[in-house]
C-alpha cells in the first residue's frame, strides 16, 4: 500500500495522472480499466507503473493512437454505457475527464457498467473538471460544458445515495496545462472531441483572445489552470 504522504504529494503536484496512480496504489489495485481512455496516455502510464491496464473509448481514431502509445494493452471501441468486459473483471475503474462526455441520460447506465465490471469494494476513481478556472474560460466559446459538468456531479451523487458506491474521498485540486500558443490549445480541444472542429473554427478569434487574456506567461509557455474534482468511490454490490 502506498503512503498517505505520497498521495498528498500527488495532489500538491497538480498532475492528474500522479493523483490517479497514487490513489490506485493506496487502494492496492492491480487491474484497471480506463473508461474514455482517449489516446491512451493514462493506460501507458499505468502500465509503466506496474498496473495491468486496459482502455475503452468510442473514438476509433483515438484508439489507433492509444494502441501505438500503449502497445500490448487491451483497447476496446466502446462507450461507457456498454462496456465489452466481463463481470467483476477489474480491481479498479477510472474515468479521467471523461464522465461528463457521457450523455446525461446515459450517465446512470455508465455508472452501472462500472459497477458491473468492478469487484466488490474496488475503487471507482472519477476525475471531473469544474465549470471554472482559466482553462474553462478560454475553451467556453468552443463548448460551454457548464450544464453537462453539473449533470455529471448530480449523477455521481445519485449513485452514492442509491447505495451503488460508498464515497471514500472528494477532493478538488488544480491541474495546470502549458501551451506554446493558442493554436496548440485549440488543437487540443479538438483532439478531445473532433465534433468541436466547426465550433472551434467559428469562434477561433474569441478563443485566441480569451487564451491570451486568461493565461499566465510562464518560462516561454502559456499556463492555464483547471480545477478538478476527484471522487474516490468504493463499489458496493450487496
Rosetta blueprint (number, residue, H / E / L):
1 X L
2 X L
3 X L
4 X H
5 X H
6 X H
7 X H
8 X H
9 X H
10 X H
11 X H
12 X H
13 X H
14 X L
15 X L
16 X H
17 X H
18 X H
19 X H
20 X H
21 X H
22 X H
23 X H
24 X H
25 X H
26 X H
27 X L
28 X L
29 X L
30 X L
31 X E
32 X E
33 X E
34 X E
35 X E
36 X L
37 X L
38 X L
39 X L
40 X L
41 X H
42 X H
43 X H
44 X H
45 X H
46 X H
47 X H
48 X H
49 X L
50 X L
51 X L
52 X E
53 X E
54 X E
55 X E
56 X E
57 X E
58 X L
59 X L
60 X H
61 X H
62 X H
63 X H
64 X H
65 X H
66 X H
67 X H
68 X H
69 X H
70 X L
71 X L
72 X L
73 X L
74 X E
75 X E
76 X E
77 X E
78 X L
79 X L
80 X L
81 X L
82 X L
83 X L
84 X L
85 X L
86 X L
87 X L
88 X L
89 X L
90 X E
91 X E
92 X E
93 X E
94 X E
95 X E
96 X E
97 X L
98 X L
99 X H
100 X H
101 X H
102 X L
103 X L
104 X H
105 X H
106 X H
107 X H
108 X H
109 X H
110 X H
111 X H
112 X H
113 X H
114 X H
115 X H
116 X H
117 X H
118 X E
119 X E
120 X E
121 X E
122 X E
123 X E
124 X E
125 X E
126 X E
127 X E
128 X E
129 X E
130 X L
131 X L
132 X L
133 X L
134 X H
135 X H
136 X H
137 X H
138 X H
139 X H
140 X L
141 X L
142 X L
143 X L
144 X L
145 X L
146 X H
147 X H
148 X H
149 X H
150 X H
151 X H
152 X H
153 X H
154 X H
155 X H
156 X H
157 X H
158 X H
159 X H
160 X H
161 X H
162 X L
163 X L
164 X L
165 X E
166 X E
167 X E
168 X E
169 X E
170 X E
171 X E
172 X E
173 X E
174 X E
175 X E
176 X E
177 X E
178 X E
179 X E
180 X L
181 X L
182 X H
183 X H
184 X H
185 X H
186 X H
187 X H
188 X H
189 X H
190 X H
191 X H
192 X H
193 X L
194 X H
195 X H
196 X H
197 X H
198 X H
199 X H
200 X H
201 X H
202 X H
203 X L
204 X H
205 X H
206 X H
207 X H
208 X H
209 X H
210 X H
211 X H
212 X H
213 X H
214 X H
215 X L
216 X E
217 X E
218 X E
219 X L
220 X L
221 X E
222 X E
223 X E
224 X E
225 X E
226 X E
227 X E
228 X E
229 X E
230 X E
231 X E
232 X E
233 X E
234 X E
235 X E
236 X L
237 X L
238 X L
